[in-house]
Amino acid sequence: MSAPLLVIAAGGTGGHMFPAQALAEAMLVKGWRVKLTTDARGARYVGGFPHTVEIEQLKSATFSRGGVLGKLTAPFKLGAGVLSAMLKFRRDPPSVVVGFGGYPSFPATAAAWVMKLPRMIHEQNGVLGKVNTFFARRVDKVACGTWPTDLPEGVEGVYTGNPVRGAILERAAAGYIPPGDYPMSLVVIGGSQGARILSEVVPAAVALLPEALRVNVRVAHQARDEDAENAERVYAENGITAEILPFFNDIPRRFSEAQLVVSRSGASSVADISIIGRPSILIPFAAAMADHQTANARGLVEAGAAIMIPESQLTADALAEQINTILTQDQAAIQMANAALSVGKPDATEALVALTEELNEKNSQ
């Protein structure tokens, strides 16, 4: 008897691909065969998948890009992708199909629906993306990476959490050193989109801190190259020790050593903050689709682990006030760190594995 087959359908961004990769790795360990279906764009992001995962490209398209011609041809490309997926499924039937959102996940997830195969979707954000919204009532399970997640009426979600990197798990619940009269680490990260406002406001906010606090602050600031020069100048002019880089490849270490994190509220960042357990000030990206970053921040804010400042209200004065509040109240900061841990789901991958196996068992009965 051949090993059961898991087909994973995922789009071409890290937000979709990372949880897909985590599930793939875990199911391979369980003895399953795993295939990943994506489109040509998504295929550029599969380098981290184990070599035993078979990559299959399917035609796909979106109605939100490509102008008039793109919108006219999108249904035909999607239809071709679905038919191709159905043919592949007939030759090698999947035991379970799991979609992780993004338009490249549409063909395989749609084929599973048409063929009545066991199927599930996983949504990373607190608001369903367009593809996952379409399938929410057409799958057996809706796994939610963020809680609460806004779901269509009548749809029940299962809170699994968002899988995180092994390096983050190694720092899970790392001991928190509260703020005090000694050097303190402030970590500032913004997503690749819309991070400019953080590079403009955060240095000015740190410069406004009382001198007794400011001299103890050590800033690690992730900023795009085009924004770094101005941020570096403001920090230097105010005698603030700051390390500015376009990308930190050691976020797990930096978070674990931080007294405070200032961040966008992308799903992955929120998961990392909650699993390591750090106080945070979250500034949702205002242009995020369906304002999903505000929804992502909701769990940490409601738990008392984070302060959220809408982008429309983000000023140097407002941010300085919140930074000052957290870094001068050690017991409150400890409570925020512990509250963040209460929101974290370090077993997110295991939860997805359990749902996958449950769907397979139901189908086998």
C-alpha positions as CSV (number, residue, x, y, z in Angstrom):
1,M,0.0,0.0,0.0
2,S,1.5,3.3,-1.1
3,A,2.0,6.2,1.3
4,P,-0.8,8.7,1.5
5,L,-0.4,11.8,-0.6
6,L,-0.8,15.4,0.6
7,V,-1.2,18.1,-2.1
8,I,-0.4,21.6,-0.8
9,A,-1.6,24.5,-2.9
10,A,0.1,27.8,-2.1
11,G,0.7,31.3,-3.5
12,G,4.0,33.1,-4.2
13,T,4.6,35.1,-1.0
14,G,6.5,34.1,2.1
15,G,3.3,34.6,4.1
16,H,1.6,31.7,2.1
17,M,4.7,29.6,1.5
18,F,6.2,29.4,5.0
19,P,3.3,27.6,6.7
20,A,3.0,25.5,3.6
21,Q,6.7,24.5,4.0
22,A,6.3,23.8,7.7
23,L,3.4,21.4,7.0
24,A,5.2,19.7,4.1
25,E,8.3,19.0,6.3
26,A,6.2,17.6,9.2
27,M,4.1,15.3,6.9
28,L,7.2,13.9,5.2
29,V,8.5,12.9,8.7
30,K,5.1,11.2,9.2
31,G,5.8,9.1,6.1
32,W,3.5,10.9,3.7
33,R,4.3,11.8,0.1
34,V,4.0,15.6,-0.5
35,K,3.4,17.6,-3.7
36,L,3.3,21.4,-3.9
37,T,1.2,23.0,-6.6
38,T,1.8,26.7,-7.4
39,D,2.2,28.8,-10.5
40,A,5.3,30.1,-12.3
41,R,5.6,33.1,-9.9
42,G,5.2,30.9,-6.9
43,A,7.8,28.5,-8.2
44,R,10.5,31.1,-7.5
45,Y,9.9,30.9,-3.8
46,V,10.1,27.1,-3.2
47,G,13.9,26.9,-2.5
48,G,13.3,26.1,1.1
49,F,11.1,23.1,0.6
50,P,12.7,19.6,1.1
51,H,13.9,18.1,-2.2
52,T,11.5,15.2,-1.8
53,V,8.5,17.5,-2.3
54,E,7.4,17.3,-5.9
55,I,6.7,20.8,-7.3
56,E,3.9,21.1,-9.9
57,Q,3.1,24.3,-11.8
58,L,-0.5,25.0,-12.7
59,K,-1.8,27.9,-14.7
60,S,-3.4,30.5,-12.5
61,A,-4.4,34.2,-12.7
62,T,-5.8,37.1,-10.7
63,F,-8.5,39.6,-11.5
64,S,-6.7,42.4,-9.7
65,R,-3.7,42.8,-11.9
66,G,-2.9,42.8,-15.6
67,G,-5.3,45.5,-16.9
68,V,-8.3,44.8,-19.1
69,L,-6.6,42.0,-21.1
70,G,-5.5,40.3,-17.9
71,K,-9.0,40.4,-16.4
72,L,-10.5,39.0,-19.7
73,T,-8.0,36.1,-19.9
74,A,-8.0,35.3,-16.1
75,P,-11.0,32.9,-16.2
76,F,-9.5,30.9,-19.0
77,K,-6.2,30.6,-17.3
78,L,-7.9,29.6,-14.0
79,G,-10.1,27.1,-15.9
80,A,-7.1,25.5,-17.6
81,G,-5.3,25.3,-14.2
82,V,-8.3,23.5,-12.6
83,L,-8.6,21.0,-15.5
84,S,-4.9,20.3,-15.3
85,A,-5.1,19.7,-11.5
86,M,-8.1,17.3,-12.0
87,L,-6.1,15.3,-14.5
88,K,-3.2,15.0,-12.2
89,F,-5.5,14.1,-9.3
90,R,-7.0,11.3,-11.4
91,R,-3.6,9.8,-12.1
92,D,-2.4,10.2,-8.5
93,P,-5.3,10.8,-6.1
94,P,-4.5,12.9,-3.1
95,S,-5.5,11.8,0.3
96,V,-5.9,15.4,1.4
97,V,-5.5,18.8,-0.3
98,V,-4.6,21.8,1.8
99,G,-4.7,25.4,0.3
100,F,-2.8,28.2,1.9
101,G,-4.3,31.1,0.0
102,G,-3.1,33.3,-2.8
103,Y,-4.4,33.0,-6.3
104,P,-1.9,30.3,-7.3
105,S,-3.7,28.0,-4.7
106,F,-7.0,28.3,-6.6
107,P,-6.6,25.5,-9.3
108,A,-5.7,22.7,-6.9
109,T,-8.2,23.7,-4.2
110,A,-11.0,24.1,-6.8
111,A,-10.1,20.7,-8.3
112,A,-10.4,19.1,-4.8
113,W,-13.8,20.7,-4.3
114,V,-15.1,19.6,-7.7
115,M,-13.8,16.0,-7.1
116,K,-15.1,16.0,-3.5
117,L,-11.6,15.2,-2.1
118,P,-10.8,15.8,1.6
119,R,-9.7,19.5,1.7
120,M,-8.8,22.3,4.0
121,I,-7.6,25.9,3.9
122,H,-5.3,27.7,6.2
123,E,-5.5,31.5,6.5
124,Q,-2.5,33.3,8.0
125,N,-4.2,36.7,8.6
126,G,-7.1,37.8,10.7
127,V,-9.2,38.5,7.6
128,L,-9.6,35.9,4.9
129,G,-7.9,36.6,1.5
130,K,-10.0,36.5,-1.6
131,V,-9.3,32.9,-2.6
132,N,-9.8,31.6,0.9
133,T,-13.0,33.6,1.2
134,F,-14.3,31.8,-1.9
135,F,-13.4,28.4,-0.5
136,A,-14.4,28.9,3.1
137,R,-17.8,27.3,2.6
138,R,-16.4,24.7,0.1
139,V,-13.9,22.9,2.3
140,D,-14.0,20.5,5.2
141,K,-11.9,22.6,7.6
142,V,-10.9,26.2,7.9
143,A,-7.6,26.5,9.9
144,C,-6.9,30.0,11.3
145,G,-3.4,31.3,11.9
146,T,-4.6,34.4,13.7
147,W,-7.4,34.6,16.4
148,P,-9.9,35.9,16.2
149,T,-10.3,35.6,12.4
150,D,-13.2,37.3,10.6
151,L,-15.1,34.5,8.9
152,P,-18.1,34.4,6.7
153,E,-21.4,33.8,8.5
154,G,-21.9,30.2,9.3
155,V,-18.3,29.2,8.8
156,E,-16.5,27.8,11.9
157,G,-12.7,28.1,12.1
158,V,-10.2,26.0,14.0
159,Y,-7.4,28.1,15.7
160,T,-4.2,26.4,14.8
161,G,-1.9,29.4,14.8
162,N,0.8,30.2,12.2
163,P,3.8,27.9,12.0
164,V,7.1,29.7,12.7
165,R,10.7,28.9,11.8
166,G,12.7,26.5,13.9
167,A,15.0,29.3,15.0
168,I,12.0,31.1,16.6
169,L,10.8,27.9,18.3
170,E,14.3,27.5,19.8
171,R,13.7,30.9,21.5
172,A,10.2,30.2,22.6
173,A,9.4,31.8,25.9
174,A,13.0,33.0,26.2
175,G,13.5,34.7,29.6
176,Y,12.6,38.4,29.5
177,I,14.9,41.0,31.1
178,P,12.5,43.8,32.0
179,P,13.4,47.5,31.4
180,G,15.7,49.2,34.0
181,D,18.5,51.6,34.4
182,Y,20.8,49.8,32.1
183,P,21.2,49.3,28.3
184,M,17.9,48.3,26.7
185,S,17.2,46.9,23.3
186,L,14.5,48.4,21.1
187,V,13.9,46.4,17.9
188,V,12.1,48.1,15.0
189,I,10.9,46.1,12.0
190,G,8.7,47.0,9.1
191,G,7.5,44.8,6.2
192,S,8.9,45.3,2.8
193,Q,5.9,47.3,2.0
194,G,5.1,50.6,3.6
195,A,8.0,50.6,6.1
196,R,9.0,54.2,5.3
197,I,6.8,55.7,7.9
198,L,8.5,53.8,10.6
199,S,11.9,55.0,9.4
200,E,10.6,58.6,9.6
201,V,8.7,58.5,12.9
202,V,10.6,56.0,15.1
203,P,14.0,57.9,15.2
204,A,12.2,61.2,15.9
205,A,10.2,59.5,18.7
206,V,13.3,58.0,20.3
207,A,14.9,61.4,20.2
208,L,12.0,62.8,22.2
209,L,12.5,60.4,25.1
210,P,13.7,61.8,28.4
211,E,17.5,61.9,28.4
212,A,17.8,59.5,31.4
213,L,15.9,56.9,29.3
214,R,17.3,57.8,25.9
215,V,20.9,57.2,26.9
216,N,20.1,53.6,27.8
217,V,18.2,52.7,24.5
218,R,20.0,50.7,21.9
219,V,18.0,50.6,18.6
220,A,18.1,47.8,16.0
221,H,16.2,49.2,13.1
222,Q,15.3,47.4,9.9
223,A,15.0,50.0,7.2
224,R,15.1,50.0,3.4
225,D,18.2,51.4,1.9
226,E,16.5,54.5,0.6
227,D,15.2,55.3,4.1
228,A,18.3,54.4,6.1
229,E,20.3,57.6,5.6
230,N,17.7,59.9,7.1
231,A,17.1,57.5,10.0
232,E,20.8,57.2,10.7
233,R,21.2,61.0,10.7
234,V,18.4,61.5,13.2
235,Y,19.7,58.8,15.6
236,A,23.3,60.2,15.3
237,E,22.3,63.8,15.9
238,N,20.6,62.8,19.1
239,G,23.4,60.6,20.4
240,I,21.3,57.4,20.0
241,T,23.1,54.2,19.5
242,A,21.5,52.5,16.5
243,E,22.2,49.7,14.1
244,I,20.4,50.1,10.8
245,L,20.2,47.3,8.2
246,P,17.8,46.5,5.3
247,F,17.3,43.0,6.7
248,F,18.0,41.2,9.9
249,N,18.7,37.5,9.4
250,D,18.9,37.0,13.2
251,I,15.4,38.2,14.3
252,P,15.0,35.3,16.8
253,R,18.1,36.5,18.7
254,R,17.2,40.1,18.5
255,F,13.6,39.6,19.7
256,S,14.8,37.4,22.6
257,E,17.2,40.1,23.8
258,A,14.7,43.0,23.3
259,Q,12.9,44.9,26.0
260,L,10.4,46.2,23.4
261,V,9.5,45.6,19.7
262,V,8.0,48.2,17.4
263,S,6.6,46.5,14.3
264,R,4.1,46.2,11.6
265,S,1.5,43.5,12.3
266,G,2.0,41.0,9.5
267,A,1.0,37.5,10.5
268,S,4.5,36.2,10.7
269,S,5.7,39.1,12.9
270,V,2.8,38.7,15.2
271,A,3.4,35.0,15.5
272,D,7.2,35.5,16.2
273,I,6.5,38.2,18.9
274,S,3.9,36.0,20.7
275,I,6.0,32.8,20.7
276,I,9.1,34.5,22.0
277,G,6.9,36.7,24.3
278,R,7.8,40.4,24.1
279,P,5.9,43.7,24.7
280,S,5.2,45.4,21.4
281,I,3.9,48.5,19.8
282,L,2.1,47.5,16.6
283,I,1.5,49.9,13.7
284,P,-0.7,48.1,11.1
285,F,0.1,48.8,7.4
286,A,-2.9,51.0,6.4
287,A,-2.9,49.8,2.8
288,A,-3.1,46.1,3.7
289,M,-5.9,44.4,1.9
290,A,-9.1,44.4,4.0
291,D,-7.1,46.1,6.7
292,H,-6.0,42.6,7.7
293,Q,-2.9,43.9,9.7
294,T,-5.3,45.6,12.2
295,A,-7.1,42.2,12.6
296,N,-3.8,40.5,13.1
297,A,-2.9,42.8,15.9
298,R,-6.2,42.3,17.7
299,G,-5.2,39.2,19.7
300,L,-2.1,40.7,21.2
301,V,-3.9,44.0,22.0
302,E,-6.9,42.4,23.6
303,A,-4.5,40.2,25.7
304,G,-2.8,43.3,27.0
305,A,0.5,42.3,25.3
306,A,0.7,45.1,22.7
307,I,-0.3,48.7,22.1
308,M,-1.7,49.4,18.6
309,I,-1.3,52.8,17.0
310,P,-3.2,53.2,13.7
311,E,-1.0,54.7,10.9
312,S,-3.3,57.7,10.7
313,Q,-2.5,58.5,14.3
314,L,1.2,57.7,14.3
315,T,3.3,60.8,15.3
316,A,6.6,61.1,17.0
317,D,5.0,62.4,20.1
318,A,2.4,59.6,20.3
319,L,5.0,56.9,19.8
320,A,7.5,58.5,22.2
321,E,4.8,58.5,24.9
322,Q,4.1,54.8,24.5
323,I,7.8,53.8,24.4
324,N,8.4,55.9,27.5
325,T,5.4,54.2,29.3
326,I,6.6,50.7,28.6
327,L,10.3,51.2,29.2
328,T,9.8,53.0,32.6
329,Q,7.4,50.4,34.1
330,D,9.2,47.1,34.5
331,Q,6.3,45.2,36.1
332,A,3.9,46.3,33.4
333,A,6.4,45.3,30.7
334,I,6.7,41.9,32.4
335,Q,2.9,41.5,32.3
336,M,2.9,42.4,28.6
337,A,5.6,39.8,27.8
338,N,3.7,37.1,29.7
339,A,0.4,38.2,28.0
340,A,2.2,37.8,24.6
341,L,3.1,34.2,25.4
342,S,-0.6,33.5,26.3
343,V,-1.5,34.3,22.7
344,G,1.4,32.3,21.1
345,K,0.8,28.9,19.4
346,P,4.2,27.2,19.2
347,D,2.4,23.9,18.3
348,A,0.8,25.4,15.2
349,T,2.5,22.9,12.8
350,E,1.4,20.0,15.0
351,A,-2.2,21.3,14.9
352,L,-2.2,21.5,11.1
353,V,-0.7,17.9,11.0
354,A,-3.5,16.7,13.3
355,L,-6.2,18.3,11.1
356,T,-4.7,16.8,8.0
357,E,-4.6,13.3,9.5
358,E,-8.1,13.7,10.8
359,L,-9.4,14.5,7.3
360,N,-7.5,11.4,5.9
361,E,-8.9,9.1,8.6
362,K,-12.5,10.3,7.9
363,N,-12.0,9.7,4.2
364,S,-10.7,6.2,4.9
365,Q,-13.6,5.1,6.9
